Amino acid sequence: MLPFSCVTSHTISLASSWSVHFSFAMSRPPLIFQKKLPHKNIHTGRFVPRICMKVGQEDTSMNFSNPIKVKAIVTIKLPTAVGGLLSNLGIYNGVDCIVDLFGKTLLLELVSSELEKDTIKGYAQKSKQIEDEVKYETDFELPQDFGEVGAVLVENEHHKEMYLKDIVLNGFPSGPVNLTCKSWVHSKHDNPVKRVFFTNKSYLPLQTPSGLKKLREEELVILRGNGQGERKSFERIYDYDVYNDLGDPDTSTDLKRPVLGGKLHPYPRRCRTGRKQTDKDPPSEKRSAIIYVPRDEAFSEAKQIQFTERTTISGLNALLEFLDAVIVDKDLGFPSFTDIDSLFKEGMNLPQLKDNDKTKEKLLTIIPRLVKAASDARQVLRFDTPETINRDRFFWFRDEEFARETLAGVNPYSIQLVKEWPLRSKLDTGMYGPPESAITREVIEQEIKGHSTVEESIKANKLFILDYHDLLLPFVSKVREIKGTTLYGSRTLFFLNPDGTLRPLAIELTRPPMDGKPQWKQVFTPSGHATGLWLWRLAKAHVLAHDSGYHELVSHWLRTHGAVEPYVIATYRQLSSMHPIYRLLHPHLRYTMEINSLAREALINSKGIIEISFSPQRYSMELSSAAYDQSWRFDLQALPADLIHRGMAVEDPTAPHGLKLTVEDYPFANDGLLLWDTMKQWVTDYVTHYYPLPSLIESDEELQAWWTEIRTVGHGDKKDEAWWPVLKTPKDLIDIITTIIWGASAHHAAVNFGQYAYGGYFPNRPTIARTKMPTEENSKEEWDKFMNKPEQTLLECFPSQLQATIVMAVLEILSDHSPEEEYIGKYMEPSWDENYVIKAAFERFRERLKEIEEIIDSRNANEYLKNRTGAGILPYELLKPFSGPGVTGKGVPYSISI
C-alpha cells in the first residue's frame, strides 16, 4: 500500500494511522464526479475502475489485490418533536419509511485526495434505533491505491432533511475512522446538490491536496450564493444586507423605521434573507414569521427549548396578552415599593386558563420558572428574587453601590478617566446650546472637601466620568415628543477614594434648546438635606436609565451581537471548512446569527421589547447607529486597547499583562485581562503552528479575502478608516483573531449574564425615566407634588408596571444558561483533538482556565478588594469561565448564543 503525504510535520499519515475525523463542509454539484480529473504531479499507480456498491450486493468483478473492507455506520439524530412511536416506523413519514425498507436512504461517496480517482459509492441502510438516534450501515471495498480519503459526499434520499451526527468507518488496519459531521443534510428533492464533508485535516489553500482543490473552491462558491431571490429554509447561503427589516410600514406608518447601514445611518451588516420589499416603504423588507438563517446556524434542540421563535417569542407575546388583561392602565406605575417587592413574594395574578389553552402552553414553555401556583390554586407570575436583593434588600439605594457597579456591574464598559478640564461638549452650539458643562471647579472641590484641587485630582488620576451627554442630546427633542418618556444628556462624575472605591460627586442633566426655550442644565450632588437628597435620587434614576439604554444598545447589542455577525458571514463565505482559521473560529460563531434573527423579530424591532421599555423608545436603534458611527473601532474592541482608550489603564511592561490599571480594584478589568492573556496565548500557539512564516499569511488568498470582506463589506460603512489593522504577519492575525474571540465570548458574558442579578430588581437599573426633573419647568404644581410626596415622584419616574414586568422576564431569559451550554475551553473541537500539537496547546489553555477560576474565587474572598467583597455585596463572577445551567451570574460560553 502506498504511503500518504502529510502537509504538516506533526500530521500522522494514513499509512500509520487511519484515525481520521470528518468535519462539516459544504455541498457541490455532483456532475464534477462524472468527469475524469486532470493528472498533475501525482503517482497514482495503476488504473482503478469506478466502483458502485449496492446494499446487499457485492461486486466481485474487480481485479485488485487485498481490498480493504470497510463498514460505514452513520448516526442520524432525530428531532425530539418527531421521536417516539412514529419515529420507529421511519424517520419522518410513510414515504421515507418505504425508502428505508429498500435500503436507499443515504448515498455515501468516498473521495480520494489524489487525482485520477473515482468516488467509491454505497447506500447506507437503516439498521437500528436507540432512543433519538438512528443507525444506518453500508459496506465498502477500497483498493489499496485509492489514496487518502479527503472528503465524503452525502446525498439524502428522504423527503425531509436529516441531522447527520457522525459516521464511523470500521475495518481499517489501524482502527475505526470517525467522521464528525453535526450538520443538517437537505433532501435531494429540495436540492440535488450533494453535501460534502472534508476530513479534519486542516490545509492552507496552497497546501490543499490536488484532488480536493476544486471541491474546496466550489464549496465556497455555493456558500456565497448569487445574491438573488428569497432564501429557503434548507439553504446554507451566507450573504450581507442592511438592517432594513426592523420596521413594518405596511401594517402602520407608525411602524416605519429607517434603514440602518449606509451613509445616513452607518451600521454593521446582517445576513441577507432576500424577502420582498414593503409596499409603502420600498427600501424596507417585508417581515415574516420566521427569519431565514443558514440551516446550520439554527439552534440545537436544547437551545430551541430555551430561546427560539417558536418558544420565547410566542411566550413573550403570551405574557403581553396576560399583562394586557391584568393591567388596565398600560402607563400605570407601581404605587409603592411594597408593590414592587410583591412581584417576588405574592406575584401577579394571571387570568384563569384551561389546561388545553395554547396561550398557557406558550407561556409555560418559555418561562415555566416564573408561572407558579398559589395556595388557592390560582396561577401567578412570580419572579425569583435576584441574588443582589437576597444579599442586601437596600443595595440599590446606596451611592457606593451605584459607583461600584460602574466597575463590577453589568456595564463596566462606560466608565472613563477625566483627562481634560473644563468639560465641554463637541456638539454644534447653534443647535444644542453653550458647550460648557455646568459642573464647575467649585462644585467638584466642594464635594472632595479640600482634599485637592480639580487639576491635582486629574493629574493624580482620581476623577472619572460616565459621559452620555453628546450621544443622547441630539435625541432629546425627538424622544420628548413621545408620550410617557423623557430624555436628557447626562454627565456623572466620580472620585477615587483612598480605599480604591469610587464616590459619586455630581450629576449634570441637560436639555437642548427646544419649543422656544433655551438650553436647560442643572447639576445635582449628594446631599444630607431631604430636598437635595431626593433630587439626587431622581437624577440617579435618569442616569441609570441612560446607562441601561447604552448598555443594552451599545455595550451589549452593537459591540457583540451586531459587530460579530459580519465575522460569521465572512468566515463561511471566504474560509473553507478545512482552513485552520475557520476551525479555530467556528465554535465562537455558533448560534449568533440565529439569536440575532430572533432579536430582529421581537427585541430590537418596531414596537419590540426595547422600544416599549427603554427611554429612547422608537429611536433606540438610531441611537445604536449613532454610537457605531461616533465611537466603534475594531482595534478598540480588544480589551487592553479599550482600557487604555478610556484611560482606565496605561501600558507598563513591568506590570501584569503589560498594563497598569488606573483603578487597581477594577474587577471586570482584572479578571478580563486574565482571560484575554489566556485566549491570546491559545491563539498564538494555534496560529504560529500553521503560519511559521509571515509569507504564509500574505500568500493565503482565503485569509486575505476574509479580512478584506470584513472591513469593506461586513463593516463597509467604516471601510476607509485608518485604524483597521493590516494583515501581513502572524502577529497581526493573532491580534485580529483574539479580538474577535474576545467579543464573541468574554465581552458578551460580562455584559449579558449579570442582567437579571442587577436589573431584575428594576429600581437598581430602571430602563426608562418617564418624567422630567421637578426643577426643570419651575412648575409650582410639580414642585409641590414633589415636596409633599417625593417617593411618589420617584416611583412615577420609574418604568410602568407593564414595562418593568416585561423587562424582568426578558432579563431572566437572557441571563439563563442552557443545559448544554458550550463554555470556553471545556470541550475540544474534533479537528483540534486530531492534531497532537494543537491538542497539547488546547489542554494548556483549558488548565489555565481552571486556574483562573481559582484566582477569581480567591479575589472574591479578599476583604481588601472592596469593589468585589463586603457585607451584602455580590461577588464578581461574570468572567469565571465555567458554570452550571440556569441563572448563575457566571460562565463564559464560546459564542453569543443568547
Secondary structure, DSSP 8 states (H G I E B T S, - for coil): ------SSTT---TTT-----B-----B-GGGGGS-----S----S----EEEBTTB-------SS-EEEEEEEEEE--GGG-SHHHHH-SSSHHHHHHHHTT-SEEEEEEESSSS---EEEEEEEEEEETTEEEEEEEEEE-GGG--EEEEEEEE-SSS-EEEEEEEEE--TT--EEEEEEEEE-BTTT--SBEEEEBS----GGGS-GGGHHHHHHHHHHHH--S-S---TT-----EE-B--S--TTT-GGG----BSSSSS----EE-----B-SS-TTSB---SS----GGGS--HHHHHHS-IIIIIHHHHHHHHHHHHH-S-TT---SSHHHHHHTTTT-EE-----TT-HHHHHHHHH-TTTEEE-TTS-EEE-----HHHHH-TTGGG-HHHHHHHHHHSS-TTS-EE--SSS-B--S-HHHH---B-S--HHHHHHHTTTS--HHHHHHTT-EEEEE-HHHHGGGHHHHTTSTT----EEEEEEEE-TTS-EEEEEEEEEE-SBTTB--EEEEE---SSHHHHHHHHHHHHHHHHHHHHHIIIIIIIIIIIIHHHHHHHHHHHHS-TTSHHHHHHHHHHTTHHHHHHHHHHHTSSTTSHHHHHSTTGGGHHHHHHHHHHHH--GGGGSHHHHHHHTTSEEE-TTSGGGEEESSS--HHHHHHHHHHHHHHHHHHHHHHHH-SSHHHHHT-HHHHHHHHHIIIIITGGGTT-TTS----SHHHHHHHHHHHHHIIIIIHHHHHTTHHHHHSSGGGS-S---S--TTSS--HHHHHHHHH-HHHHHHHHS--HHHHHHHHHHHHHHT-B-TT--BTTTS--HHHHHSHHHHHHHHHHHHHHHHHHHHHHHHHT-TT-TTT-STT-----TT-S---SBS-S---BSS---
